[in-house]
């Protein structure tokens, strides 16, 4: 009934966003939790440029510090390609779950987290959300005892979807270097093979435990000590008063500097003493309400903190399974990630906040859904049809919920479903309430995109659909017949900027379509 003789299209325009020119400085490398397992074409003629070569390393390496110079526009006209290791994986969803190809000789890589070492102008946040209360105050019921969340459809019947438990299940740093992984580590302090360290986070939760070891392969192995001082940097910057933070961040006598000095001097006693001093300070600032007051004054979670927390979750859950995700049956099942800072930009452009509903159609291992719940507090939904990726998404949600309690951050409700987004009634019901919908349709064909457009008819006015290919029929790949229903949307085209997705170092185009009529 929408057809007419003129076959109206989505109204499309290209938007170039002007930015202030800033000095060329190194930005900590993006996640790369990732962000997000997404369909990506395999291009054998181009060397894959995914997340930085060292996905376990939590401090910026020389390789990951290289970034494009500041420019007047976000449009990348001459982006310089980055050299990466050929072993850098292009993440893929796959039904294959065998371990027969697990090559332990090539350690799996993890997302480097961005920390307070970011230049100030890059350590940004979303617009403050005055309705959001970030600090965890009291237990909240997110679901039933069996791990299901119950909501009502329009007909009043309950909709059940699998979600992680409220408190989640924490994987301590200690577990990352034990068991089968122990052979890949050596004692950080010679002669001390049994040294266990504790880090107190800015909450009343018990400290996280780490083993005082370092990876034999420093370029790729998970580094417990690096994890500790990266977290210390974030706590100092975001949870303590400015004057105290300045003292503790000193390049000569600051906490992180003294911890690194103790490692260099092979002095476990000095390391333990400095860490004990820091833990005591955090407990004292919790007891006198300094930290709670600071969190209560926050109405946005800093991007560097988002990167740190999501990287911790990703590294503990997804990275150990990278060899399985890398198995690709065909181009149509190949997925890549939207990186954390790119997702941050999308959230900013769409105005996503704690009163909104976010939906990721094809959520992979859950990266974008989890970032939405953490960074914006939105009710966040994702659905993924590949069993392995969906399973890892649920486990990552559980890890993030436990980790968010350590960091004293209240998450938005998380709902992750294993299934097909075209055939799942729960998603149909949620789409009618959605404020922002993300779909990486980079390799979707004409029929699938048309099927999605049919579902988008039920979106409410003002809902924004973010996609990697235009739904207006003008995309280079997967060109679709013009449909009158496309006339219901106004679409704008943007450039991501370089290093925004895992499958390409160069800038990629993306589109934001608003349901306008």
Protein Blocks (a to p, Z undefined) as FASTA:
>chain_A
ZZcfkopaddddddddddddddddddddddfepjbdcdddddfkbccddddfblmbmbdc
fklmpccdddfbfbdfbdcdddddfklccddddfbfcfklmcfklccdddddddfkbcfk
lmccddddfkbcfbafbdcdfbdfkopacdddfkopacddddddfklpaddfklmmgcjl
lmmpccfbghiakbccddddfbfbdcddddddddfblmlpccfklmmmmmmmmmmmmmcc
fklmmmmmpcklgmklmmmmmmmnopaklmmmmmmmmmmmmmmmmmnommmmmmmmpcbd
cfklmmmmmmmmmmmmmmmmmmmmmpcfbfklpccdddfklmmmmmmmnopafkbccdde
hjanommmmmmmmmnopacddddfblklmmmmmmmmmmmmmmmmmnopacddddddeddf
klcfklmmmmmmpmbdcddfklacfklmmmmmmmmmmpcehiacddfbdfkhpafbhpac
ddfklmmpccddddebghkbfkbmbdcdddddddfZZ
